[in-house]
Amino acid sequence: MGTAKARRSGASWRRALGFACHEGYLYALFYMGMNREFSVGSFQVERVELLGALAAMVIAFAAVLVLGRCAPALREVLFERHSIIVYALALVAGAFVPVVMGSLQTDELVFESIMVGVPWALMLLTWARRLARGTTERAAFEVFAGAGIGAAVCLVTFLFPVDEAQWALKLLPLASAALLIVDMRDFDEDAAEARPEAAVSGATAADFSVKVMAGTVCYGMAAGFMEAYNSNPGFISMASFPASLIVFVLFSAGALQLLFARDPKARGGLDGAYRLSLLVMMAGFLFAPSLGGTGVPGEAIVLAGYLGLTCVLASAFLAFSKIVAEDAARIVARGFLALFCGELAGVALANVSNGLVPSGSTPYVIVCFAGLATLFAYLFLFTERDFKSLSEIARTVDYFEEACEAIAVEAGLSKREAEILPFALRGRTSERIAGELFISKSTVDTHLRRIYTKAGVHSRQELIDLGERTAERLSQN
């Protein structure tokens, strides 16, 4: 147990760098590539590379959710090591499709979308499972640090263009897969941990999920609209993307400061990062008409805020998976399905708007509707109060898990005893523990007596008191 804990602590930067490669590939492909158009009769559809990939991602997330219900064993194959290698190779091949084929026809466009969207989505879910193995704070650090590093790498290659660096960005999935497989190898040396019990009731979780999904769709729709706002086919996807990267890197640094300030009283938690990302997005919507002629137009600021919001939501979904005791891949798949459905709709709406305006310049009143959708989601759907509540419950779960680890290490519990300990600390009966772990009641009673002896207690209540004292000590530290 002690060795496993040490490995979890040491894996933080490795995971952050692996996730940076995963996110950096996406930034380079969709925002540093070319804005391509596709003719549908007399209508010109812009940002088809983004539309196609988003559609493929949505299908992949939906397929994972369906397989989880109908064929869970088949779904598990999607997260094995050999599958990760296939995803990485497919992503690299997908990045080179435009280079090899040039102008895309329907078949080539579908092929590229599948080669990029499906493996990227499945790789994201695999990363979600790895990130969820630690505490919610550690997962948030790895998400924000990883995304910030990925953005910084893209910014450097953009400001100092070198052909070799541009090619290297297309190979980032290989590095992401390698670091992911190494992390899986280290963790899989330890026995699988018992699934914790849910910290909230099923009704509360369901109600919270509905609100989260509705707000997430609105956020995705607003951001997708701005990604295709006043776009120019044949040119770089977003000419102002360097400005977005700069703002996003600064946001990542600010969010990490909020989350991990040395003074616990100065920490803002995930709700603080959530507030900051929405502030950046709303600033972009507000100043869109006045910043059009500058190097940092409104859409660049909105995109920076959206990238930050994506990190916040990813961290929230990971925390929520721990709270409701469900597979992180399933929760993240559900969340990003909603987010990318909204983004897909937003890009489509922007295309309709651009097609209806002869001048090619979208009226600001339409941009206002996108900003209002964001504000509505923040005030009425996925509110800051909801986020604060989620953060507080997640911290309670973290302290409980850390208390279990601390007691197991200090008392020198065996692997099986460490699995039983969390149930005992929650006051579960021997029959309930036996049913959860698929062992006999007599075996549970034997292990409980050994836990009492090693922990220096004489009853279940004394063990629970020890757990509460340990959790309180950890929260103060």
MIZAMAR-339563 format. One record per residue: residue in one letter; x, y, z of N, C-alpha, C, O in turn. Coordinates in steps of 0.1 Angstrom, whole numbers, plus 5000, padded with zeros to 4 digits. Atoms other than C-alpha are relative to their C-alpha. Layout:
AXYZXYZXYZXYZ/...
***
This chain:
M500849885000500050005000500950125000500650224993/G499149884999502850245009500750024986500950144982/T499349995013504650164976499050064990499450144981/A501049955009501450224957499750155001499650234992/K500249854997500950564974501150084995500950194989/A498849925005504450674966500050014985500350114979/R500150005015503950574929498950104996499150174986/R501049915004500750774928500550155001500250234993/S499449864998502551084942501050034989500950144984/G499049975010505451054918499550004986500250054977/A500550005013503251004888499350134995498950144984/S500749875003501751354889500550074988499750094979/W499549935011504051524865500149914987499949964976/R500150095012504251214842498650014994498550024982/R501449995005500451224839499850144994499250154983/A500349865005500451604834500750014986500150074977/L499349995013503051574806499349914989499149954978/G500750085009501151284790498750074995498350064984/F501349935003497851484792500350124991499550164983/A499649885008499751784777500249964986499850034977/C499850055013500651574747498649984993498450014982/H501350025005497051474743499250124996498650134986/E500749875003495651824745500750084990500150154981/G499349925010498451984725499849964986499750044977/Y500450055013497651764696498750064995498650104983/L501349945004494051884696500150154997499650194987/Y499949855002495052254699500750024986500250114978/A499249985012497552224670499149964988499250034977/L500850055012495152024647498850094997498650124985/F501349935003491952234651500250155000499350224994/Y499949854999493252584658501250064993501350184990/M498849955007496652604641500049944985500949984978/G500150055014495552414609499350094992499050214995/M500749915010493652544579498549985002498049885005/N501449995000490052644579499549954986499750024976/R500450065013488652414552498450014998497750005008/E501450005003485252444535499649894991500449824984/F500650115007482952194519498750044993497950105000/S501249965007480252254493498949905001499149794998/V501250084999476752134499499050074991498350164996/G500849935009474952244468500650144998501850154994/S499549865001475252624467500550065013501050175014/F499649954986476052644505501449955003501749845001/Q498650034996479652654517500149985015499850075022/V499850034986480252484550501450025004502349964999/E498649974995483252624569500349915012499449865019/R499550084988485352454596499549854999499249805009/V500550135001484452114582500949905007500549795011/E499150094992487551964598499649995014499849885020/L500450004986486252064632498649935001498449855010/L501350065000482651964624500149854999499449775007/G499950155002483651614612500649935012500149835016/A499450064988485951544642499150005012499049915019/L500949994989483351664667498949904998498549835008/A501050105002480751444651500549865003499849785009/A499450134997483051144653500249985015500049875020/M499850014985483851224690498749975007498649895016/V501350024994480151244698499649854998499149795008/I500450145003479550904682500849915009500349815014/A499150084992482550754701499550005015499549905021/F500449994986481350884735498649935002498449865012/A501350074999477750754728500249854999499649785006/A499850155001479150414718500549955013500149845017/V499550054988481050384750498949995011498949895018/L501150014991477950464770499149884997498649825007/V500850115004475950214751500649865003500049775009/L499250124997478649944754500049975015500049865020/G500050024985478750004792498849935005498849875015/R501250064996475149894794499849864993499349775000/C500350125008475049624767501149905000500949785000/A498850095002478549484765501250055008502250105002/P498949944993480749594794501449934998502450004999/A498750065002483449334787500650054987501850074986/L499549945013483749464751500550145002501550184996/R499649864998483949824764501450005007502250085004/E498750004994486949724786501149984991502250034993/V498950025011488849614755500450144995501650154991/L499649865006488749984744501050075008501750165003/F499049934991490950084774501249925003502049955012/E498850084998493649814771501150064993501050154985/R498749945005497249884763500149994985500550094978/H499950015015497149754727499050094993499350134982/S501049915006494049964720500650145000500450224990/I499449875000495950274731501050024989501150134983/I499049995011498750204706499350024987499750104979/V500849985012496150174679499550144999499550204988/Y500549875000494650504689501150104996500850194988/A498949915003497950684688500450004985500650104979/L499650015014498850554654498950064991499250124981/A501149945007495350644641500050155000499850224990/L499949854999495751004654501150064992500950164985/V498949955009499051044637499749994986499950094978/A500450025014497750904605498950114996499050164985/G501149905003494651134607500650144998500150224990/A499449865001496851444612500750024986500950134982/F499349995013498751364579499049984988499550004977/V501050015012495551304558500050124992500150114979/P500049885009495351664546501350024993501350074981/V498749985006499051674539500149904988500649944977/V499950105011498851354517499050024989499350014978/M501150005009495451404501499750144994499050154984/G500349865005495351784497498550035002498050015013/S501449964999491751904490499249875002499449774995/L500850124996489251664505498749994993498050094992/Q501450035005486251504489499349935012499849925023/T500850054989483451344509500649885007500749885019/D499450124994485151004514501250035009501449985020/E498849964992488451164525499650075013500350055023/L500449934988486651394549499549915010499849935022/V500650104990484751114566501249925006501249895018/F498950084995487950914568500950085010501250025020/E499249924991489951194584499250025013499950025024/S500849974988487151274608500049885010500249895022/I500050124992486950914620501449975006501549935017/M498750034996490750874622500550105011501450065019/V499749904990490951184644499150005012499549995024/G501049984989487751204664499849885009499849895021/V500350124992487150844675501249975009501049955021/P498950034991490650764688500350115010500750085021/W499749904991491051104704499049995012499450015024/A501050014989487751054724500349885009500249895021/L499750124992488750704735501350025008501349975019/M498849974992492150824745499750095012500350075022/L500449924990490551094765499449925012499749955024/L500650084990488450844784501049915007500849895019/T499050084993491450624791500850095009501150055020/W499349904991493250934805499150035012499650055023/A500949974989490151004826500149895011500149925023/R499950114991490450664842501350015008501349985020/R498749994993494150724851500050125009500450115021/L500049884991493551074864499149985012499450045022/A500950024989490750954886500549915010499949905021/R499550094990492950714904500550085013500650025024/G499649934988494250994927498950085006497750065003/T501049914994492551264947499550104990500150114979/T500649905010490351524930500950124999501050184988/E499049895001492951794938501149964991501550044983/R498950045009495751594922499549994986500250024976/A500550015013493551524892499850144994500250164982/A500149865005492751894888501350064997501550124987/F498649955003496451974890500549954987501050024979/E499550075012497251724863499350054988499950064977/V500849955011494451854841500450144996500750164984/F499749865003495252224844501550014995501850084986/A498649995003499052174843500249944986500950004978/G499850065013498851944813499550084989500150104979/A500549915010496552164793500850124998501050174987/G499249885001498652464801501349984993501850064985/I498750035006501852294791499849974985500650024976/G500350035015500252164758499850134993500250154981/A500249875007499152524750501350084999501550144988/A498749935001502552664758500949944989501650024982/V499250065010504252414735499550054986500350084977/C500549965012501852504707500350154997500650194986/L499749865002502452874713501450024996501750114987/V498649995003506252834711500249974985500950044978/T499950045014505952644678499350104990499850114979/F500649905009503652914664500850134999501050184988/L499249885000505853204674501349984994501950084988/F498750035006509053034662499849894991500249774994/P500350115009507952834632501249934995502149994988/V498950085005510252554624499349874995498449825001/D500750115006509152274600500049885009499049815010/E499950124992510452004623499050005012498549905016/A500949984988508452144653498549974996497849915003/Q501450025005505252154632499749854998498649805001/W500250155002505751784623499949935013499249835015/A500050064987506451704659498750005007498349915014/L501449984994503051834670499149894995498249855003/K500950105005501451574648500349865006499549775005/L499550124994503451304666499749995015500049895022/L500250004986502351404701499149885005499449845017/P500750124995499851114704500849885004500549815013/L499150114997502750874704500650025014500749925021/A499549974987504251044734498949985011499249935022/S501150024991500851054751499749865003499549825015/A500350154998500250684746501149945008500949855016/A498950064993503750594758499950035015500149945023/L500149974985503350784791498749945006498849915018/L501250074995499850644795500249865003499849815013/I499850154998500950284791501049985011500849895019/V499150014989503850344815499350015013499549945023/D500849974988501450484841499149885003498949845014/M500950124999499050184835500849885006500449815014/R499150124995501949934840500350025015500349925022/D499749984986502950094873498849975009499049915020/F501250014991499450104887499549865000499049815010/D500650135001498349764875500849905007500449785009/E499250094991501149604896499349985013499549885020/D500750014988498849674925498649944998498149964987/A501350055001495549494931499050114998499150225003/A501049915002492449664920499350045013499149955021/E500649964987490949874948498549984999497949984989/A501450024999487449814960499350134996499850245000/R500749885004484950064945499450065012498650005019/P500649934989483950324971498550014999498050014988/E501449975001480450384980499750144997500550234999/A500349865005478650684966499850095013499350055023/A500149904989478850994988498750084999498450155009/V501349945001475451124975499049904996499449804990/S501050105004472150954969499850004985500250104978/G500350015014471050834935499250124994499450164983/A500949895004468351104933500750134998500650204989/T499249885000470751384941500950004988501150104981/A499050015011473251254916499350024986499850094977/A500849995013470551224888499650154998499750204987/D500549865001469251574895501250094996501150184988/F498849935003472851714895500449984986500950074979/S499550045013473651534863499250084989499750124979/V500949935010470651684844500450154999500550204988/K499649865000471652034855501450024993501650124985/V498649995005475351974846499949994984500550074977/M500150035015474451834811499350124993499850164982/A500749885006472052124803500950124999501050184988/G499149895001474552384812501249984991501750074984/T498950035008477352204795499750014985500550064977/V500449985014475452194762500050154996500550194985/C500049855003474952574764501450054999501750134990/Y498649955001478652634770500649964987501350034980/G499450055012479652414741499450074988500150104978/M500649935011477152584718500550144998500850184987/A499549865000478352934727501450004994501850084986/A498650015004481952834722500149964985500950024977/G500050045014481352654689499650114990500250124980/F500449895008479552954675501250094998501550144987/M498849905001482653174682501249944993502050014987/E498950075007485052914668499850024985500850024977/A500249985015483452964633499550144997499150174986/Y500549865001482553334639501050084991502250094993/N499249925010483753544609501249934995502249994993/S498950075004485953264598500350024985499450064977/N499649985014487853264565500549874994501749844997/P499550125006488152944545501250024992501450124985/G498749995007491552874530501150075008502350065004/F499049944991493353054559500149925012499449825014/I499950074987494452944593498749995007497950095007/S501350024993491552814614499650125008498550175007/M500349884992491853094639501350085000502250055007/A498949925001494253364630500550065013501750095015/S499749944987494053504665500349895011500449935023/F499850114990494853164682501250035009501149995020/P498949974991498253284695499550085012500050065023/A500549924989496353544716499249915009499349925021/S500750094992494053264728500949925009500749905020/L499050084993497053054738500650085012500850035023/I499449914989498653344758499050015011499449995023/V501049984990495453414776499749875008499549875020/F500250134993494853044783501149955009500949905019/V498850034991498352984796499950085013500250035024/L500149924988497853274820498849965008498949955021/F501250064993494453134829500449885008500149865020/S499650134994495952794837500950035012500849975023/A499149974989498652954859499150065011499350035023/G500949954990495953154877499149905007498949915019/A500850114994493752854882500849915009500349885020/L499250084991496552654897500350075012500450015023/Q499849924988497252944920498849995009498949995021/L501250004992493652944931499849865007499449865018/L500350144995493552564936501149965010500749895019/F498950054992496952524953500850115007502050095008/A499449904993497752844971500649955013500049865019/R499450054987500052795001499150025012499049945021/D500949964989497652965024498649934997498049974987/P501350065002494552735026498850094999497950074991/K501149915000492353035032499950074986498950134983/A499949935013493453184998499549914988499449954977/R500350095010492452874979498550024995497650035004/G501349985005489452914956499249874996498049874995/G500750125004488752554947499650004986499950094979/L500450015014487252434915498950114997498950164985/D501049905003484452684919500650144997500150214989/G499249885003487052964919500550004985500450104978/A499650015014488452834886498950014990499050064979/Y501249995008484952794872499650154998499350194987/R500349855001484253164880500950074991500550164983/L499049935008487453274864499849974985499950064977/S500250045014486853074832498850074994498850124982/L501249935005483353224828500250154999499750214990/L499749855001484653574835500850024987500550124980/V499249985012487153534806499149984988499250074979/M500950025011484453394783499150134998498950184987/M500949895001482053674791500750134996500150214989/A499349895005484753934786500250004985500150114979/G499950015014485253804751498850044993498850114983/F501349965006481553834743499850155001499350214991/L500349864997481354174758500850104991500350204986/F499149915007484354324740500149964985501050024978/A499950055014483854144706499950124990500750124981/P500049895011482754464687501150105001501550164991/S499049904999485454684701501449954998502350034996/L498750065002488354444697500349944987501349884984/G499850065013487854344661501250044993501849954986/G498849965007490754544648501349985008502450025003/T498850024992493154444675500649864998500049784991/G499450145001495454144679499449905009499749785008/V500750094990493254004706498550024999497950095007/P501549975002489654004692499249925010499749835017/G500850064990486753894712499949854999499949785009/E500150145002486553544697501249935006501149815010/A498850064995490153484708499949985016500349895021/I500250014986489253564744499049905004499249825014/V501050104997486153354743500649864999500349775008/L499450135002488153054730500949975012500949865017/A499150024989490753104758499149965012499549865020/G500850034989487953104784499449864998499249795008/Y500650135002486352794768501049895002500649795008/L499050104997489552604769500249985015500449875020/G499950004986489852694805498849935006498949855016/L501250064995486252594811500049854997499549775006/T499950145003486852254794500949935011500549825015/C499150054989489652194820499249995013499249895021/V500850004988487252294848499049895000498849825010/L501050105001484552064836500649865000500049775007/A499350134999486951774831500349975014500149855019/S499750024986488051814867498849975008498749895017/A501350024993484451844878499449864998498949795007/F500550135003483451524860500849895007500249795011/L499250104992486351334876499650005014499549895020/A500449994986485351464910498649935002498449865011/F501350064999481751364903500049854999499249795006/S499950155001482751014893500449945013499949835017/K499650054987484350974927498850015010498649925018/I501149984991481351114945498949904999498449845008/V501050105003478850884928500549864999499749774996/A499450135000481250594928499749934987499349814987/E500150065014481050534890501350014993502250094996/D498950005009483550464863500350144995499350204989/A499749865005485350794854499850014985499450114980/A500249995014485250704818498650024996498350094986/R501549995003481450674818499650145003498850204995/I500449864997481051014836500550104990499850194986/V499449915009483451194814499449984986499250084979/A500650025013481951034783498650074999498350144989/R501349935000478551164793500150155000499450224993/G499849854999479851514801500550054987500050154982/F499549955013481851554769499149974988499250044978/L501150025011479051404748499250135000498950184989/A500849884999476951704760500850124995500350204987/L499149885004479851954756500250014985500050114979/F499650005014480751844721498750004991498750054979/C501349985007477051814710499750154999499350204988/G500349865000476652174720501050084991500650164983/E499049945009479952274702499749974986499850064977/L500450035014478852094671498850084995498950134984/A501149925004475552274671500450154998499950224989/G499549865001477352604677500750034987500550144981/V499349985013479652564647499050004988499150084979/A501050015011476652464625499250135000498950184989/L500749885000474752774637500850124994500350214987/A499149905005477752994629500049994985500150104978/N500050015014477852854594498750054994498750124983/V501249945005474152934589500050155001499550224992/S499949854998474753284603500850064989500550164983/N499149945011477653344579499449994987499650084978/G500650015013475653214550498950104998498650144986/L501149915001472753444557500450154999499650234995/V499649865000474753764561500950024987502049964987/P499349985013475953884526501450055002502350024995/S498749944998478854084540501049915006502249945006/G499050094993480353784558500350045014501149975020/S499749964987480453974590498849985009497750055007/T501250034991478153834617499650125009500550175016/P500549884991476054114634500349965015500249855019/Y499650024986477054164670498849955008498949885018/V501250044992473454104681499949845001499449795010/I500050155000473853734671501049955010500849855017/V499050044990477053714692499450025014499849945023/C500649984987475053854721499249885004499249855016/F500850114996472753554720500949885005500649815014/A499050104995475853324724500450045014500549955022/G499649964986476953534754498949985010499149945021/L501150024991473453514768499849855004499449825015/A500150154997473453134765501049965011500749885020/T499050034990476653124785499650065014499749995024/L500549944987475253364812498949925006498849905018/F501150084995472053164814500449875007499949835017/A499550124994473952844820500650025013500449945023/Y499349974987476053004847499050045011499250005023/L500949954990473053164865498949905004498549905016/F501250084998470352894862500249854999499449785004/L499850155003471752554851501149955008500949875018/F498850054993475252484863500650125008501650185004/T499749884992475552754890501349985008501849875010/E498850014991478552844911499749935013500649875018/R500450074988476652714941500149854998500649785007/D499950155003476452374924501449965000501849855006/F498650035001480152384917500650005014501449915017/K499449994986480952484953499649885008500449825015/S500550124993478752204966500849874996501249795004/L499250115006480551954943501450005006501949895010/S498649994995483952074954500149965015501049895019/E500050034986483052044991499849855002500549795011/I500250154999481751684987501249934996501649835002/A498850065005484751594967501150005010501949915011/R498949994990487151724993499749905012500749845017/T500450094989485251525020500449864996500949785004/V499750145004485651204999501549984999502049885003/D498550015001489351284993500649985014501549895016/Y499450014986490051325031499749865005500549805012/F500350144995488250995038500949904994501449815001/E499150105007490250805012501550025005502149925007/E498749984995493450965024500249955015501249905019/A500050054986492550875060500149855000500849795008/C499950145001492050515049501449964996501949865002/E498650035004495450515032501050025012501849935014/A499149984989497150665062499949905011500949855016/I500250114989495650415087500649874995501249805003/A499550135005496450125064501650005000502149895003/V498550005000500150235061500550005014501449925017/E499549994986500550325098499849875008500649835016/A500350124992498950005110500649884993500549774998/G499450115007500649785084499049904995499249784997/L501050105004497449635070500349934987501149984979/S499850075012497449375044499150054989498350144991/K500849955011495949425009498549985002497750085000/R501450034998492649265018499550085012498350135011/E500549924988492449435052499850154996498950225001/A500149865005493049775034498750014992498150124991/E501350005008490049685011498850015009497850075006/I501150014990487849615041499950135008498850175012/L500049884991488849925061499050114996498350155005/P500949895003486850185041498549975004497850055008/F501350044997483649985046499850005015498750045020/A500150004985484349945083499950145006499250165015/L500049864996485050315087498650074998498350165004/R501349955003481650385072498949935008497749965007/G501050064991479950155098499249894993498249854998/R500750115007478949885073500149875008501149845014/T500050134993477949545087500949904993501349924981/S499250105006479949235081499349944988500049904978/E500750065011477249095059500150094987500250054976/R499949905012477249415037501450004994501550004982/I498650005005481049405034500249874992500849874981/A499950135007480949035025499450004986499949954976/G500749995012478449104998500750094990500750064978/E499349915009480449394983501349944995501649964983/L498750055004483749204982499949854996500949794992/F500250145004482248864974500949905008501549815002/I499450104991483748685004499049975011498050035012/S500950054990482248505033500050105012501050175014/K500149914988481048685065501149965010501750055017/S499050044991483448475086501450064997502250095005/T498749945005486348595065500150155003501250205008/V500049864996485348955070500250025015501050115019/D499849994985485048905108501549985004502050045013/T498650034996488548755109500950124996501750165004/H499249895004490049045089499750125009500650205012/L500449894991488149295111500849995014501350095019/R499350024987489649145143501550044998502150105007/R498649975003493149175127500250154999501250215003/I499949865002492449535117500050075014500850165017/Y500149944987491449625153501349985008501850085014/T498750024993494649465167501150094994501850155002/K498949925006496949635142499850155002500850235004/A500349864998495249975146500050045014499950165017/G500049974986495249955184498750045005498650125014/V501449974996491449975188499449875005499949765002/H500750124994488949735205498649984994498049884997/S501450015005485649795186499950084987500850154983/R500349935013484149915154499950155003500350234994/Q500149864997483250255171501350065002501650184997/E498649954998486850305182500750024986501550114984/L499449995013487950235146499450124992500250194986/I500649895007485450485132500550135006500850234999/D499549884993486650745158501450034995501850144992/L498649985005490250685146500050054986500850144983/G500149955014489150735110499750155000500250234992/E500449865000487451065119501250095005501450204999/R498849924996490551195138501050014990501650124988/T499049995010492851105110499550094988500450164983/A500549915011490651275084500050155004500450234996/E499949864996490451585105501450055000501750174997/R498649965000494251585109500550034986501250134984/L499549985014494751555072499450134994500150204987/S500649885005492251835065500750135005500850234998/Q499349884994494152075088501350014994501850134993/N498649995006497451985072499950054985500950064979/
***
